[in-house]
Amino acid sequence: MISEVKRSLSEHISKKMQILLKIIFAYMTLLIVISFSGCTIKSTYHFRSNNLNANYKKNIILIHGLNSDTKIWDSKFIDKISKQYKRNVYTFEYPTNLIDFFNENDSYGNIVNQLKLFIDKNQLNNIIFICHSQGGIIAQKYILQNLNKINTDKLILLGTPSIGSVLADYANFFPFSSIHLSN
């Protein structure tokens, strides 16, 4: 009797899991189709400086999250933190749309490298990173890869999945995800 209940319950859970996986697969397929419609794979990295002041020797770098861009950082917010903290403010834009994840050049390793090149080229020090979501992962990777350089003053994370995300677990079902998750 107990074994029949266990078997029945196991079959019920198994059917629910299959349905859930089918829904997730259908949703991801839809996202992929939408992403490819009319899009081209293009890696673009932009750094914007906002009202630089030669007297400010300290810096803030704003890094956006997944499926976003630098427009999330309101210009009034940028002006306010620049004046209040007497720091130059830069925004870092990198490719984050689903289409970009099919491009090996847009792995975390390459994104972090682009960030490092900009910081080194401009000799930025005393940096406060303010990061949303995936942007926090990028900043953390930058800091960990550059421990020999103490150029980071603070790291402020806004909604960054520092211990992982359930959505990242589902990404393992797709062959292209290993490029990004391993970097």
C-alpha positions in Angstrom: 0.0 0.0 0.0 2.7 2.5 1.0 4.8 1.6 -2.0 1.9 2.2 -4.3 1.3 5.6 -2.8 5.0 6.4 -3.2 5.0 5.3 -6.8 1.9 7.3 -7.6 3.3 10.4 -5.9 6.6 9.9 -7.8 4.7 9.6 -11.1 2.6 12.7 -10.3 5.7 14.8 -9.4 7.5 13.5 -12.5 4.6 14.5 -14.8 4.6 18.0 -13.1 8.3 18.4 -13.7 8.0 17.3 -17.3 5.3 19.9 -17.8 7.4 22.6 -16.1 10.4 21.7 -18.3 8.3 21.8 -21.5 7.0 25.3 -20.5 10.5 26.6 -19.8 11.8 25.1 -23.0 9.0 26.7 -25.0 9.6 30.1 -23.3 13.3 30.0 -24.0 12.7 28.9 -27.7 10.3 31.9 -28.0 12.9 34.2 -26.6 15.5 32.9 -29.0 13.2 33.3 -32.0 12.3 36.9 -31.0 15.9 37.7 -30.5 16.9 36.5 -33.9 14.1 38.3 -35.8 15.8 41.2 -37.5 18.9 41.2 -35.2 22.6 40.9 -36.0 25.3 39.7 -33.7 27.3 42.8 -32.8 29.6 43.4 -29.8 29.5 47.0 -28.7 31.1 48.4 -25.6 30.6 52.0 -24.6 32.0 54.1 -21.8 30.4 57.4 -21.3 31.8 60.1 -19.0 29.4 62.5 -17.5 30.5 66.0 -16.6 34.1 65.2 -15.8 35.8 67.5 -13.4 39.6 67.7 -13.5 39.6 68.5 -9.8 38.0 65.1 -8.9 40.6 62.4 -8.4 38.0 59.8 -7.5 35.6 57.9 -9.8 32.3 56.1 -9.9 31.6 53.5 -12.6 27.9 52.5 -13.1 27.3 49.1 -14.6 23.9 48.0 -15.8 22.4 44.5 -15.6 21.1 41.8 -17.9 18.9 42.9 -20.8 19.5 46.5 -20.0 21.7 49.4 -21.0 23.1 52.7 -19.5 19.7 54.4 -19.8 18.7 52.9 -16.4 21.0 55.5 -14.9 19.0 58.7 -14.8 21.1 61.8 -15.7 19.8 63.6 -12.6 21.0 60.7 -10.5 24.4 60.8 -12.2 24.8 64.6 -11.7 23.7 64.3 -8.0 26.2 61.6 -7.1 29.0 63.3 -9.0 28.5 66.6 -7.1 27.6 65.0 -3.7 30.6 62.6 -3.7 33.0 64.8 -5.8 33.7 62.0 -8.2 33.8 61.7 -11.9 31.0 59.3 -13.1 31.4 56.8 -16.0 28.8 54.4 -17.3 29.8 51.1 -18.9 27.6 49.6 -21.5 28.1 46.1 -22.7 26.0 43.7 -24.8 23.4 41.9 -22.7 20.5 40.9 -24.9 19.7 37.2 -25.4 21.1 37.5 -29.0 24.5 38.5 -27.5 24.8 35.2 -25.6 25.3 33.4 -28.9 28.5 35.3 -29.5 31.6 33.9 -27.8 33.2 37.3 -27.8 30.6 38.5 -25.3 31.6 36.1 -22.5 32.0 37.4 -19.0 35.8 37.1 -19.5 35.7 39.4 -22.5 33.3 41.9 -20.8 35.6 42.1 -17.8 38.6 42.5 -20.0 36.9 45.5 -21.8 36.2 47.0 -18.4 39.9 46.5 -17.3 41.2 48.0 -20.6 39.1 51.2 -20.0 40.1 51.5 -16.4 43.8 51.0 -17.2 43.8 53.3 -20.2 42.2 56.1 -18.2 44.3 55.3 -15.1 41.2 55.3 -12.9 41.7 54.9 -9.1 39.5 55.2 -6.0 36.6 53.6 -7.9 33.2 53.1 -6.5 31.4 50.5 -8.6 27.6 50.9 -8.5 26.1 47.8 -10.2 22.7 46.5 -11.0 22.1 42.7 -11.3 24.6 41.1 -13.8 26.7 44.3 -13.7 27.6 43.3 -10.1 28.9 40.0 -11.3 31.1 41.7 -13.8 32.5 44.1 -11.2 33.1 41.3 -8.8 35.0 39.4 -11.4 37.0 42.5 -12.3 38.0 43.0 -8.6 38.9 39.4 -8.1 41.1 39.3 -11.3 42.8 42.5 -10.2 43.6 42.0 -6.5 47.2 43.1 -7.0 45.8 46.6 -7.9 44.0 48.3 -5.1 42.0 50.7 -7.2 38.5 49.9 -5.9 37.1 52.0 -3.0 33.7 50.5 -2.7 31.4 48.0 -4.4 27.7 48.7 -4.3 25.4 45.9 -5.5 21.8 46.4 -6.4 19.9 43.1 -7.0 23.1 41.2 -7.9 22.6 37.4 -7.8 26.0 36.9 -6.0 25.1 33.3 -4.9 23.6 32.3 -8.3 20.2 32.3 -9.8 17.6 29.7 -10.5 17.4 31.0 -14.1 21.1 30.3 -14.5 20.5 26.7 -13.7 18.0 26.5 -16.6 20.6 27.9 -18.9 22.6 24.7 -18.6 20.1 23.1 -20.9 21.4 25.2 -23.8 24.8 24.4 -25.3 25.8 28.1 -25.7 25.4 28.8 -22.0 28.7 27.0 -21.1 30.6 29.8 -22.8 29.3 32.4 -20.4 28.8 30.4 -17.2 32.4 29.1 -17.3 33.9 32.6 -17.8 
